[in-house]
């Protein structure tokens, strides 16, 4: 059964931005928000995503990553001033 969500106290600027985006997409504000809520609900939370990615092993070590970044960035500037 579909549920109804009501959002109160949106700033005028926020609603105007949503209305512009909806108009650009050729939909109403409720249709835009429904699509965005559906997209958001389909994605894992940040905590769940981090937990999942931490379980993955990598053939590249952290030291190798740091070395590659240092190679790309070049030498560190002299901190002596």
C-alpha positions in Angstrom: 0.0 0.0 0.0 1.5 3.4 -1.0 2.4 5.7 1.8 2.2 9.5 2.0 5.1 11.6 3.2 4.7 15.3 4.1 7.7 17.6 4.4 7.0 20.8 6.4 8.9 24.0 6.7 10.9 23.9 3.5 12.7 27.2 2.8 11.3 29.1 -0.2 14.6 28.8 -2.0 14.7 25.0 -1.5 11.1 24.7 -2.9 11.9 27.0 -5.8 15.0 24.9 -6.7 12.9 21.7 -6.6 10.2 23.4 -8.8 12.9 24.4 -11.3 14.3 20.9 -11.4 10.9 19.4 -11.8 10.1 21.8 -14.6 13.4 21.0 -16.4 12.5 17.3 -16.1 8.9 17.9 -17.3 7.4 16.5 -14.1 5.6 17.9 -11.0 7.5 18.5 -7.7 5.8 15.4 -6.1 6.8 13.3 -9.1 10.4 14.5 -8.8 10.5 13.8 -5.1 8.9 10.4 -5.5 11.6 9.5 -8.1 14.4 10.8 -5.9 13.0 9.0 -2.8 12.9 5.8 -4.8 16.5 6.3 -6.0 17.6 7.1 -2.5 15.9 4.0 -1.0 17.6 1.8 -3.5 21.1 2.9 -2.5 22.8 1.5 0.6 23.5 3.9 3.5 27.0 5.3 3.7 27.6 3.0 6.8 26.5 -0.1 4.9 28.5 0.9 1.8 31.7 1.4 3.9 31.2 -1.9 5.8 30.8 -3.7 2.5 33.8 -2.0 0.8 36.0 -2.7 3.9 35.4 -6.4 3.5 36.9 -6.4 0.0 40.5 -7.3 -0.4 42.8 -5.5 -2.7 45.9 -6.7 -4.5 47.4 -3.2 -4.0 48.8 -2.3 -0.6 48.3 1.0 1.2 52.0 1.6 0.9 51.8 1.1 -2.9 48.9 3.5 -3.1 50.8 6.2 -1.1 53.9 5.7 -3.3 51.8 6.1 -6.4 50.2 9.3 -5.1 53.5 10.7 -4.0 54.8 10.0 -7.5 51.9 11.9 -9.1 52.1 14.8 -6.7 55.9 15.3 -6.8 58.1 16.1 -3.9 56.7 17.6 -0.8 57.5 21.3 -0.3 60.2 22.3 2.1 58.4 22.9 5.5 61.3 25.0 6.7 59.9 28.1 5.1 
